[in-house]
Amino acid sequence: MSQENLYIKNRKVLTVSGLNCVEFLNNILTSDISKLTPLETIPAALLSPQGKVLYDLLVSLDFPNYSQKKSILIEYDSFCEDELIKKLNMYNLRKEVQIEKNNYDVFVSINPKCAENSLKDKRFSNTNTNLYRIYNKKKLINSIDKSYTSNWYDLIRYQNCIPEGTKEIEINTTLPMEINLDLLGGISFEKGCFIGQEVNARIKYKGLVKRKYVPVHFNNKNFSLSNLNNIDNKIFLKTQNIGEVITLLLDKEDDIWYGIAKIKLSQLYLFEENNKLECDFCGSKIKINFPSYMLPLPRKI
């Protein structure tokens, strides 16, 4: 099977429809839904009133009637399906929109012509990779093997520091700017209020972010993911604890571990100034390679 196409088994899609669906979502999600254009999907999040990420999402216009904007698709982590639907219905006080499960399967591809209505994933716009999402109903894409598990897709995400789902973004714990959602086009501070907007606006304009997700990699043939169940996931610079590993995956082709770590911003300045600097994790020397979209790092005002 071609590695261009991949089934993502832990992702599902909701349909939000009705004359006021764009306005409804714009009032609660971080992204500006009114600026959605056909054949793209943009990142967004539903936050708590305290400004923490509850659910990371991908939002797109439903097809084929793009221009009418009467129906929006929301992709999400299937683990939080019931809680997400409950939360959306809680905000849908006047029942102005319909929130429904659908039977789309989620696929990703690096080929823009892989399927009709493939959606460009805008999170990758500032990277060296163009990636497309396909919402497949009733086996429209026979060439894709649904038994194939995510691997190259996760590697691309980790190398570009694009976390996804509740295993990588702990519910109601992380600020959206810690996961670089603002840099990935997932927050609009110009559209007006959304849930958690006031907290994050203050953090943004005063430079109060204390930690950042960053991509890491290291080479250790003796390391395995089972080690993480028995050891601490902390990262050290000399003797100082500066952060922790969030997720890891082995690239078997080059025998290198790639992952995402959460590190104190005050320490990341050192790595920004010296790209040869390394830190310690489980007996390995970890390197941080900042994607260009993350630089320069934010400074406190």
C-alpha positions as CSV (number, residue, x, y, z in Angstrom):
1,M,0.0,0.0,0.0
2,S,1.3,3.5,-0.8
3,Q,2.3,5.5,2.2
4,E,0.6,8.5,0.7
5,N,-2.7,7.5,2.2
6,L,-3.3,6.7,5.9
7,Y,-6.4,5.9,8.0
8,I,-6.5,7.7,11.3
9,K,-8.5,5.4,13.5
10,N,-8.8,7.7,16.6
11,R,-10.3,10.7,14.7
12,K,-14.0,11.3,14.0
13,V,-16.1,14.1,12.5
14,L,-19.2,16.0,13.6
15,T,-21.5,18.0,11.5
16,V,-22.8,21.3,12.8
17,S,-25.5,22.7,10.6
18,G,-28.1,25.5,10.5
19,L,-28.3,29.1,9.4
20,N,-26.4,30.3,12.4
21,C,-23.8,27.5,12.6
22,V,-20.8,29.8,11.7
23,E,-21.9,32.5,14.2
24,F,-22.4,29.8,16.9
25,L,-19.0,28.3,16.4
26,N,-17.3,31.6,16.1
27,N,-18.6,32.6,19.5
28,I,-17.1,29.6,21.3
29,L,-14.1,28.3,19.3
30,T,-10.7,30.0,19.0
31,S,-10.5,30.3,15.2
32,D,-12.3,32.7,12.9
33,I,-14.8,30.3,11.3
34,S,-16.2,33.1,9.1
35,K,-12.9,33.1,7.1
36,L,-13.1,29.4,6.2
37,T,-12.6,28.7,2.5
38,P,-13.4,25.6,0.5
39,L,-11.0,22.6,0.5
40,E,-9.1,23.5,3.7
41,T,-9.3,22.6,7.3
42,I,-8.0,24.9,10.0
43,P,-7.1,24.2,13.6
44,A,-9.2,25.4,16.5
45,A,-9.9,24.6,20.1
46,L,-12.7,24.7,22.6
47,L,-11.3,26.2,25.8
48,S,-12.4,26.3,29.4
49,P,-13.5,29.7,30.8
50,Q,-10.0,29.7,32.4
51,G,-8.4,29.6,29.0
52,K,-7.2,26.0,29.0
53,V,-7.6,23.6,26.1
54,L,-10.5,21.2,26.5
55,Y,-10.6,19.8,22.9
56,D,-8.3,20.4,20.0
57,L,-10.3,20.4,16.7
58,L,-10.0,20.8,13.0
59,V,-12.8,22.8,11.3
60,S,-13.8,22.8,7.6
61,L,-16.8,23.7,5.4
62,D,-19.0,20.8,4.6
63,F,-19.2,19.8,1.0
64,P,-20.4,20.1,-1.7
65,N,-22.3,23.4,-0.9
66,Y,-19.3,25.4,0.3
67,S,-20.6,28.8,-0.6
68,Q,-23.7,28.6,1.6
69,K,-21.8,28.0,4.8
70,K,-24.8,26.3,6.4
71,S,-22.9,23.2,7.5
72,I,-19.5,22.9,9.2
73,L,-17.4,19.8,9.8
74,I,-15.5,19.4,13.1
75,E,-12.8,16.7,13.4
76,Y,-11.9,15.6,16.9
77,D,-10.3,12.9,19.0
78,S,-12.8,10.1,19.3
79,F,-11.8,9.6,23.0
80,C,-13.6,12.8,24.0
81,E,-16.6,12.4,21.7
82,D,-19.4,12.2,24.3
83,E,-17.9,15.1,26.4
84,L,-17.4,17.3,23.3
85,I,-21.0,16.8,22.1
86,K,-22.3,17.5,25.6
87,K,-20.3,20.7,25.8
88,L,-21.4,21.9,22.4
89,N,-25.0,21.2,23.2
90,M,-24.6,23.1,26.5
91,Y,-23.6,26.2,24.6
92,N,-26.4,25.7,22.0
93,L,-29.0,27.2,24.3
94,R,-31.5,28.3,21.7
95,K,-31.0,25.2,19.7
96,E,-30.2,27.4,16.7
97,V,-27.9,24.7,15.2
98,Q,-27.9,20.9,14.8
99,I,-25.0,19.0,16.2
100,E,-24.8,15.4,14.8
101,K,-22.5,12.5,14.5
102,N,-21.7,11.3,11.0
103,N,-20.2,8.3,9.5
104,Y,-17.0,9.8,8.0
105,D,-13.7,8.0,8.4
106,V,-10.7,10.2,8.6
107,F,-7.7,9.7,6.3
108,V,-4.5,11.8,5.6
109,S,-2.5,12.0,2.5
110,I,0.5,13.9,1.1
111,N,-1.1,13.8,-2.4
112,P,-3.5,16.7,-3.1
113,K,-5.2,14.6,-5.8
114,C,-5.7,11.6,-3.6
115,A,-9.5,12.1,-3.5
116,E,-12.3,14.4,-4.4
117,N,-12.9,17.0,-1.7
118,S,-9.5,16.5,0.0
119,L,-8.9,19.3,2.5
120,K,-5.5,21.0,2.9
121,D,-4.5,20.9,6.5
122,K,-3.5,24.5,7.3
123,R,-1.5,23.6,10.3
124,F,1.3,22.5,7.9
125,S,1.3,25.7,5.9
126,N,4.5,27.0,7.3
127,T,6.3,23.7,7.1
128,N,8.0,21.8,4.3
129,T,5.1,19.3,4.0
130,N,1.7,19.7,2.4
131,L,-0.8,17.4,4.1
132,Y,-4.4,16.7,3.1
133,R,-7.3,15.2,5.0
134,I,-10.0,13.1,3.5
135,Y,-13.4,12.4,5.0
136,N,-14.5,9.2,3.4
137,K,-18.1,7.9,3.4
138,K,-19.0,4.4,2.3
139,K,-15.5,3.3,1.1
140,L,-15.1,6.0,-1.6
141,I,-11.3,5.4,-1.5
142,N,-10.7,1.7,-2.1
143,S,-6.9,2.2,-2.3
144,I,-6.5,3.0,1.4
145,D,-5.9,0.1,3.8
146,K,-7.9,0.9,7.0
147,S,-5.9,-1.6,8.9
148,Y,-2.7,0.5,8.5
149,T,-1.8,2.4,11.7
150,S,-0.5,5.9,11.9
151,N,3.3,6.1,11.7
152,W,4.6,8.5,9.0
153,Y,1.9,10.9,9.8
154,D,2.9,11.0,13.5
155,L,6.5,11.4,12.6
156,I,5.7,14.4,10.4
157,R,3.6,15.9,13.2
158,Y,6.3,15.4,15.8
159,Q,9.1,16.8,13.5
160,N,7.0,19.9,13.0
161,C,5.7,20.1,16.6
162,I,2.0,19.6,15.8
163,P,0.4,17.8,18.8
164,E,-3.0,16.2,18.4
165,G,-5.6,14.6,20.6
166,T,-5.9,14.0,24.3
167,K,-2.9,11.8,24.7
168,E,-0.7,14.7,23.6
169,I,-2.7,17.6,24.9
170,E,-4.0,16.9,28.4
171,I,-7.6,18.1,28.9
172,N,-8.0,21.3,30.8
173,T,-4.3,21.6,31.7
174,T,-2.6,23.2,28.7
175,L,-2.8,26.8,27.4
176,P,-3.3,27.0,23.6
177,M,-0.1,29.1,23.2
178,E,1.9,26.4,25.0
179,I,1.0,24.1,22.1
180,N,1.7,26.9,19.6
181,L,-1.9,27.0,18.4
182,D,-1.6,30.8,17.8
183,L,1.4,30.1,15.5
184,L,-0.4,27.4,13.6
185,G,-3.3,29.7,12.7
186,G,-5.7,28.3,15.4
187,I,-6.5,31.5,17.4
188,S,-8.0,34.8,16.2
189,F,-7.7,37.7,18.6
190,E,-9.3,40.0,16.0
191,K,-12.7,38.4,15.6
192,G,-13.9,39.3,19.0
193,C,-14.7,37.2,22.1
194,F,-14.6,33.4,22.4
195,I,-14.6,31.2,25.5
196,G,-11.3,31.8,27.3
197,Q,-10.3,34.7,25.1
198,E,-9.7,37.3,27.8
199,V,-7.2,35.1,29.6
200,N,-5.3,34.2,26.5
201,A,-5.3,37.8,25.2
202,R,-3.6,38.9,28.4
203,I,-1.1,36.1,28.1
204,K,-0.3,36.9,24.5
205,Y,0.1,40.7,24.8
206,K,2.1,40.6,28.1
207,G,4.3,37.6,27.0
208,L,3.2,35.4,30.0
209,V,3.7,32.0,28.4
210,K,5.9,30.0,30.7
211,R,6.3,26.7,28.7
212,K,6.3,25.7,25.1
213,Y,5.9,22.4,23.1
214,V,9.0,21.8,21.0
215,P,10.1,19.0,18.7
216,V,12.9,16.8,20.0
217,H,15.0,13.9,18.6
218,F,17.7,11.5,19.8
219,N,19.5,8.3,18.9
220,N,19.5,5.4,21.3
221,K,19.2,1.9,20.0
222,N,18.6,0.5,23.5
223,F,15.6,2.8,24.2
224,S,12.1,1.6,23.8
225,L,8.6,3.0,24.6
226,S,8.3,0.5,27.4
227,N,11.0,2.4,29.2
228,L,8.5,5.3,29.7
229,N,6.4,3.1,31.9
230,N,9.2,2.6,34.3
231,I,11.1,5.8,34.3
232,D,10.5,9.5,34.8
233,N,9.9,11.5,31.5
234,K,11.8,14.5,32.8
235,I,14.3,16.4,30.7
236,F,17.4,17.9,32.3
237,L,20.0,20.6,31.3
238,K,23.0,19.6,33.4
239,T,21.3,19.1,36.8
240,Q,18.2,21.3,36.3
241,N,14.8,19.9,35.4
242,I,13.7,22.0,32.4
243,G,10.7,20.0,31.1
244,E,9.2,16.7,30.1
245,V,8.7,14.4,27.1
246,I,5.1,14.3,25.9
247,T,5.3,11.7,23.2
248,L,7.8,9.7,21.2
249,L,8.0,7.6,18.1
250,L,10.9,5.7,16.4
251,D,11.7,6.3,12.8
252,K,12.9,2.9,11.8
253,E,14.4,4.0,8.6
254,D,17.0,6.2,10.2
255,D,16.8,4.7,13.7
256,I,16.1,8.0,15.4
257,W,13.5,8.8,18.0
258,Y,11.3,11.8,17.3
259,G,8.9,13.4,19.7
260,I,7.4,16.4,21.4
261,A,8.5,17.8,24.7
262,K,7.2,20.6,27.0
263,I,10.0,22.8,28.2
264,K,10.3,26.0,30.2
265,L,10.4,29.0,27.9
266,S,13.2,30.6,30.1
267,Q,15.4,27.6,29.2
268,L,14.4,27.5,25.5
269,Y,16.1,30.8,25.0
270,L,19.4,29.0,25.5
271,F,18.6,26.5,22.7
272,E,17.5,29.4,20.4
273,E,20.8,31.1,20.9
274,N,22.9,27.9,20.5
275,N,21.5,25.2,18.2
276,K,24.2,22.8,19.2
277,L,23.1,22.7,22.8
278,E,21.7,19.3,24.0
279,C,19.8,18.2,27.1
280,D,19.5,14.9,28.9
281,F,16.7,12.3,28.9
282,C,17.0,8.7,30.0
283,G,20.7,8.5,29.3
284,S,20.3,10.1,25.9
285,K,21.3,13.5,24.5
286,I,18.3,15.2,23.2
287,K,18.4,17.9,20.5
288,I,15.7,20.6,19.9
289,N,15.2,21.7,16.3
290,F,12.8,24.6,16.2
291,P,10.5,24.8,13.2
292,S,10.9,28.2,11.5
293,Y,7.4,29.2,12.4
294,M,8.3,29.1,16.1
295,L,11.1,31.6,15.9
296,P,11.8,34.0,17.3
297,L,10.6,32.8,20.7
298,P,8.2,35.2,22.5
299,R,9.6,37.6,25.1
300,K,7.9,38.9,28.2
301,I,6.9,42.6,27.9
